[in-house]
């Protein structure tokens, strides 16, 4: 949806296929490695990626990226744990994206 709003195009297949590229985002490959290290709980990968983010983007950017990764990790868990359903309008807007990413495989009821 961000791409529709901004006019930018993003390659979401990078997320699903694990390719090391920027996906149309500035510093996308560096940030992707950082997020993957954190989400995989791989301390060595996280440390190396963190150093790269600091070297290329600065310490403040690394802190911001870590905060975003933490937030995106927490929000769906809170929604899932409380049973918050996806609103009809959002379900419609994201139907193609959810299909492309194969997210329906995780659907346990509702949308």
C-alpha positions in Angstrom: 0.0 0.0 0.0 2.9 2.4 0.7 4.1 1.9 -2.9 0.6 2.7 -4.2 0.6 5.9 -2.2 4.2 7.0 -3.0 4.4 5.7 -6.6 7.3 3.5 -5.7 7.6 -0.1 -6.7 8.8 -2.8 -4.3 9.9 -6.3 -5.1 8.1 -8.4 -2.4 9.5 -11.7 -3.8 12.7 -10.8 -2.0 11.0 -11.4 1.3 9.7 -14.8 0.3 12.8 -16.0 -1.7 15.4 -14.7 0.7 17.4 -13.0 -2.1 20.0 -10.4 -0.9 18.9 -7.2 -2.8 17.4 -3.8 -1.8 13.9 -4.5 -3.1 13.7 -0.9 -4.3 14.3 0.5 -0.8 17.4 2.7 0.1 19.7 0.4 2.1 17.1 -2.3 1.8 19.6 -5.2 1.6 21.4 -4.0 4.7 18.2 -3.5 6.7 16.8 -6.8 5.5 19.9 -8.6 6.9 19.5 -6.8 10.2 15.8 -7.7 10.5 16.5 -11.3 9.5 19.3 -11.6 12.1 17.0 -10.3 14.8 14.0 -12.4 13.8 16.1 -15.6 13.5 17.7 -14.8 16.9 21.1 -15.3 15.2 23.4 -13.3 17.4 26.4 -13.4 15.0 24.3 -12.4 12.0 22.6 -9.6 14.0 25.9 -8.3 15.2 27.4 -8.2 11.7 24.3 -6.6 10.3 24.1 -4.1 13.1 27.8 -3.0 12.4 27.0 -2.7 8.7 23.9 -0.5 9.4 26.0 1.7 11.7 28.8 2.0 9.2 26.5 2.8 6.2 23.7 4.7 7.8 24.8 5.8 11.3 24.0 4.8 14.9 20.7 6.7 15.0 19.4 4.8 12.0 20.4 1.5 13.6 18.4 2.4 16.7 15.4 3.5 14.6 15.6 0.3 12.5 15.8 -1.9 15.7 12.8 -0.1 17.1 10.8 -0.6 13.9 11.7 -4.3 13.9 10.7 -4.7 17.5 7.4 -2.9 16.9 6.5 -5.0 13.8 7.3 -8.1 15.7 5.0 -7.1 18.6 2.0 -5.6 16.9 0.7 -8.8 15.1 1.3 -10.9 18.2 -0.8 -8.5 20.3 -3.5 -8.5 17.6 -3.4 -12.3 17.2 -3.4 -12.9 21.0 -6.5 -10.7 21.5 -8.3 -12.0 18.5 -8.5 -8.6 16.7 -10.0 -9.3 13.3 -8.8 -7.7 10.1 -11.2 -5.0 9.0 -13.2 -5.6 5.8 -11.7 -2.6 4.0 -8.2 -3.7 4.9 -9.0 -7.3 3.9 -10.1 -6.0 0.4 -7.1 -3.7 0.0 -4.6 -6.4 0.9 -6.2 -9.4 -0.8 -3.6 -9.6 -3.6 -0.7 -8.9 -1.3 -1.8 -11.6 1.1 -2.2 -14.1 -1.8 1.3 -13.1 -3.2 2.9 -13.7 0.1 1.0 -16.9 0.9 -0.3 -15.5 4.2 -3.6 -17.4 4.0 -1.7 -20.5 5.0 -1.6 -19.0 8.5 -5.3 -18.1 8.6 -6.9 -19.9 11.5 -10.3 -18.3 11.0 -11.8 -15.0 10.0 -9.8 -13.0 7.5 
